[in-house]
Amino acid sequence: MRQIALFALAAALAACGGQPSDAQSRTDQSSPVTDRPLETRAANAPYQPAFPGQTRAPRRTADVAFDVETVAKGLTRPWGLAFLPDGRMLVTERPGALRIIGADGSKSAPISGLPAVDARGQGGLLDVAVGPDGWIYWTYAEPREGGNGTAVARGKLAGAAMTDVAVIWRMTPTLDSDKHFGSRLAFAPDGALFVTTGERSILPGRAQAQKLDAALGKVIRIRPDGAVPLDNPLVGKAGALPEIWSYGHRNIQSAAINPATGKLWTVEHGPLGGDELNIPLAGKDYGWPTIGYGLEYSGRPVGEGITQHAGMEQPVYYWDPVIAPSGMAFYDAELFPAWKGSLFIGGLKDRDLVRLTLDGDRVVGEERLLKDVGQRIRDVRVGPDGAVHVLTDDGRLLKLVPKKAA
Ligand SMILES: [Ca+2]
């Protein structure tokens, strides 16, 4: 009955202009127009959620009017974006270049001093972050004897050069695959550095998402110099890598600290269905490949085709069909008051920007933005000016700013 009533309300709203009143949209950051899910396409997998609201949240729009400005274009397969304290930006390009983008959109030549990358497939130069210590941190697919693996390096930016460069962490074991490298960086409020990884897509890697002596398919927690924090959950456990924070992940390409709680949130790629939003907790198992909400690309079940198992954590939220996440940012700035508390996630598959409305640790609404841009969104970050910045696969750095009055 409620659904019918809300449908009638939506129809009434549509008849009088299609938008809820401004007062209504300000009461709760974003207003549900109906309780119908934003996602209307058929799911790939026949699975049911473990709890109400775990998937297909209601369409919930914030009715924010914004302009999309082009900060820079002509970037080559950009992947990661970070803001320097002086307002300039760092952008990685997957073939191996790290560039400085000026506030005026100017692009520097590649910063010298970075190690070589394996840029095949999904590899290359990946994420970049500015540490609270002022050092620059980045992830990349490191070419190695017998294959490659994700690595984390840091250095000091001195003009057009990176100096004091050191690799602070290496994902092991080395495998020969050009897929599922992770890898986002997120500094926690306590100064620890989270690094997300992937399981390399190939079957010998997939099984290692559950193995504690391998760094594939994990969230890693290290000190900025690469040392292992002594309060990590597996420190002292025989046969386990002490840098592991959580495990059972597939390919985590989005990570950010929730400013409301200080906790790490991540989004990982599922296969055919089953992209997951998780809040990875110390020492917990997030299930892959034993449980999940997607199918193999062939359409067959993954493993035994189960979604729940004792001792394995459920995702906070999942998508089927997938969004193919890349990059995420919590919105905690003042520029767009109606977006405060939202979580933005870059969408590769549907070529849009996903905005989630949260209620604590639950997803209660979903909206898709930038459909008209029509590009795969590779990273999303909030600038010091409060503008939402995104990188697109066609080489643009865009920023969303409040729509100027006519
Ligand atoms: Ca999972």
Residues whose N, C-alpha, C, O or C-beta is under 5 A from the ligand:
A	BS01	CA	G248 E276 Y286 G287 W288 I291 E313
